[in-house]
């Protein structure tokens, strides 16, 4: 699978940047290089809002997964300690 790269600096990370286009409603979002800011695409305002909402949800899920992983590690520690007590 091909990996997208900025035509200007070859960076492979991109971000959304809101841009106001005169006479256009709602505003639009540039897809731009995260390193040099070169625009590589345009997303309409509604689609951009959906992308941002999805990004927030993904970040929330990542936090929940991290908390679950910490809980599982804690439970493993407790179970290991109980197993060691029974072995004695």
Buried (B, 14 or more C-beta within 10 A) or exposed (E): EEEEBBEEEEBEEBEBBEBEEEEEEEEBBBBBBEBEEBEBEEBEBEEBBEBEEEEEEEEEEEEEEEEEEEEEEEEEEEEEEEEEEEEE
